[in-house]
Amino acid sequence: MKDPISKELYDLLACPICKSNIIYNKDKTSLICKKCDKNYPIKEGIPLLLP
């Protein structure tokens, strides 16, 4: 499955709450914070990183 976000952008992203790394969920439809476990959806290739 192709990544919905470019590698360059993905490498820059961090959780807006705790500033920790974020990873794709299993289906690559959202991003999950590794530290606080907050879930951020991806809509049309745009990560919605709203706290």
C-alpha positions as CSV (number, residue, x, y, z in Angstrom):
1,M,0.0,0.0,0.0
2,K,1.3,3.4,-1.0
3,D,1.9,5.9,1.9
4,P,-0.8,8.6,1.9
5,I,1.7,11.3,3.0
6,S,5.0,12.0,1.4
7,K,8.1,10.7,3.2
8,E,9.5,14.2,3.5
9,L,6.3,15.5,5.3
10,Y,5.9,12.3,7.4
11,D,9.5,12.7,8.8
12,L,8.6,16.3,10.0
13,L,5.4,15.4,11.8
14,A,5.0,15.2,15.5
15,C,2.1,15.0,18.0
16,P,0.8,18.5,18.6
17,I,0.0,17.6,22.2
18,C,3.2,15.9,23.5
19,K,5.6,16.5,20.6
20,S,6.4,12.7,20.3
21,N,6.7,10.7,17.2
22,I,3.6,9.6,15.3
23,I,3.2,6.4,13.2
24,Y,0.7,5.1,10.7
25,N,-2.1,2.9,12.0
26,K,-2.4,-0.6,10.4
27,D,-4.5,0.5,7.4
28,K,-2.6,3.8,6.9
29,T,-5.8,5.8,7.3
30,S,-4.7,7.7,10.4
31,L,-1.6,8.6,12.5
32,I,-1.2,7.5,16.1
33,C,1.1,9.1,18.7
34,K,3.5,6.6,20.2
35,K,3.5,8.3,23.6
36,C,0.0,9.6,24.4
37,D,-1.9,7.2,22.0
38,K,-3.9,10.1,20.4
39,N,-5.3,9.2,16.9
40,Y,-5.2,11.7,14.0
41,P,-7.1,11.0,10.8
42,I,-5.7,11.5,7.3
43,K,-8.2,13.0,4.9
44,E,-7.3,13.2,1.2
45,G,-3.6,13.0,2.0
46,I,-3.7,15.7,4.6
47,P,-3.0,14.7,8.3
48,L,-5.5,16.5,10.6
49,L,-3.3,17.2,13.6
50,L,-5.7,19.1,15.7
51,P,-5.4,18.6,19.5
